[in-house]
Amino acid sequence: MPLLLIVLFIVVPIAELYVIIKVGELIGVLPTLILLLADALLGSWLLKHQGRSAWRRFNEALAARRFPGREVADGALIIVGGTLLLTPGFLTDIVGAFLLLPPTRAITRRLLKRFTVGRFMVVGMPSGGRGPFGPPTDGGARGPSRDYDFDATAEEVPDDGSGEPRLPRSDRP
């Protein structure tokens, strides 16, 4: 991990400066600055366009009651790619464009999935013998585990057509 941080914060900026200086020597200072500005503007436009598209697909997945794993991964890659495109430098612009364009983002998503699947594990259970979403894990019925937990039942109240809210009839003791 420390080696990765050294690369990110020392080697990458030095490499960026080297490439910017070499491009500046090749085409001139003003065209280099214009090219860097154009990269940033293109990056912000791509970030906006791809971000909206990913957000729409995320909402569609939720509406279809489907787990939005792909959409979340796309959103994260779009944020990273947009940030890299807004950062001045040609090397980060190349990586940022790679992450923002849908075909190459799909490749990156597959590589990321292959790298991360099986590397994470959920350990332990919440205290009190309850599952992660409330019901007891041992199959037995237990009362509330905390003073703000309540065990209750719900009953559907049929509409009588009056449009007025009403309480259900209490047929039970």
C-alpha positions in Angstrom: 0.0 0.0 0.0 2.7 2.6 0.8 4.3 1.8 -2.6 1.0 2.6 -4.3 0.8 5.9 -2.5 4.3 6.8 -3.5 3.5 6.1 -7.1 0.2 8.0 -7.0 1.6 11.1 -5.3 5.2 11.3 -6.5 5.7 9.4 -9.7 2.5 10.3 -11.5 2.8 14.1 -11.1 6.5 13.9 -12.2 5.5 11.8 -15.2 2.7 14.3 -16.0 5.1 17.3 -15.8 7.5 15.5 -18.1 4.9 14.7 -20.7 3.5 18.3 -20.6 7.0 19.7 -21.0 7.7 17.4 -24.0 4.4 18.2 -25.6 5.0 21.9 -25.0 8.5 21.6 -26.7 6.9 19.8 -29.6 3.9 22.0 -30.3 4.5 25.1 -28.2 3.3 26.4 -24.9 0.1 28.1 -26.0 -1.2 25.1 -28.0 -0.3 22.8 -25.1 -2.3 24.9 -22.6 -5.3 25.1 -25.1 -5.1 21.3 -25.4 -5.1 20.8 -21.7 -8.1 23.2 -21.3 -9.9 21.4 -24.1 -9.3 18.1 -22.3 -10.8 19.5 -19.1 -13.9 20.8 -21.0 -14.4 17.6 -22.8 -14.0 15.7 -19.6 -16.6 17.8 -17.8 -19.0 17.3 -20.7 -18.4 13.5 -20.8 -18.8 13.3 -17.0 -22.1 15.1 -17.2 -23.4 13.0 -20.1 -22.2 9.6 -18.8 -23.2 10.4 -15.2 -26.8 11.2 -16.2 -27.0 8.1 -18.2 -25.6 6.0 -15.4 -28.0 7.6 -12.9 -31.0 6.9 -15.3 -29.9 3.2 -15.6 -29.5 3.0 -11.8 -33.1 4.3 -11.2 -34.4 1.9 -13.9 -32.8 -1.0 -12.1 -34.3 0.0 -8.8 -37.7 0.5 -10.5 -37.4 -3.1 -12.0 -36.5 -4.3 -8.4 -33.2 -5.5 -9.7 -29.9 -5.2 -7.8 -28.0 -2.2 -9.4 -24.5 -3.7 -9.1 -23.4 -2.9 -12.6 -24.9 0.6 -12.4 -23.1 1.4 -9.1 -19.8 0.2 -10.6 -20.4 2.3 -13.7 -21.1 5.3 -11.5 -17.9 4.9 -9.5 -15.8 4.4 -12.7 -17.5 7.5 -14.2 -16.6 9.6 -11.1 -13.0 8.4 -11.1 -12.7 9.0 -14.9 -14.2 12.4 -14.8 -11.9 13.4 -11.9 -8.9 12.2 -13.9 -10.0 14.1 -17.0 -10.4 17.3 -15.0 -6.9 16.9 -13.5 -4.4 18.7 -15.7 -2.1 16.3 -17.5 -2.2 14.0 -20.6 -1.5 10.7 -18.8 -4.4 11.1 -16.4 -6.6 12.3 -19.4 -5.9 9.0 -21.2 -6.9 6.9 -18.2 -9.9 9.2 -17.5 -11.2 8.9 -21.1 -10.7 5.1 -20.8 -13.0 5.0 -17.8 -15.6 7.4 -19.2 -16.2 5.8 -22.6 -18.8 3.0 -22.4 -16.9 0.2 -24.3 -13.7 0.6 -22.4 -15.6 1.1 -19.1 -17.2 -2.3 -19.7 -13.8 -3.8 -20.0 -12.6 -2.1 -16.9 -15.7 -3.2 -15.0 -15.1 -6.9 -16.0 -11.5 -6.7 -14.9 -12.5 -5.1 -11.6 -15.1 -7.8 -11.1 -12.6 -10.5 -11.8 -10.1 -8.9 -9.4 -12.6 -8.4 -6.5 -14.9 -11.5 -6.7 -13.9 -13.8 -3.8 -11.7 -11.3 -2.1 -14.4 -10.0 0.3 -16.2 -11.9 3.0 -18.9 -11.0 5.4 -18.1 -12.2 8.9 -20.1 -12.3 12.1 -23.8 -11.5 12.7 -25.4 -8.7 14.5 -25.8 -9.3 18.3 -29.0 -10.6 19.7 -29.3 -13.5 17.2 -31.2 -11.4 14.7 -30.4 -11.6 11.0 -29.3 -8.6 9.1 -32.8 -7.5 8.3 -34.6 -8.3 11.5 -35.9 -11.8 11.8 -34.2 -14.1 14.2 -31.6 -16.4 12.6 -32.4 -19.4 14.8 -36.0 -19.5 13.7 -37.4 -18.9 17.1 -39.6 -15.9 18.0 -38.1 -13.4 20.3 -39.3 -10.1 21.6 -37.7 -6.8 21.0 -34.0 -6.7 21.7 -33.9 -3.0 22.4 -36.4 -0.6 24.0 -37.1 1.1 20.7 -37.8 -2.2 18.8 -41.5 -3.2 18.6 -43.1 -6.5 17.6 -46.4 -5.8 15.9 -48.8 -6.9 13.3 -50.3 -5.0 10.4 -53.7 -5.2 8.9 -54.9 -3.7 5.6 -57.8 -1.3 6.0 -60.3 -1.6 3.1 -61.4 1.7 1.5 -65.0 2.5 2.1 -65.1 5.1 -0.6 -65.5 8.1 1.6 -61.9 9.2 1.2 -61.6 9.8 5.0 -58.8 8.1 6.9 -60.1 5.7 9.5 -58.7 3.2 12.0 -59.3 -0.5 11.5 -62.1 -2.2 13.5 -60.8 -4.0 16.5 -62.4 -7.5 16.3 -59.7 -9.0 18.5 -59.4 -8.6 22.3 
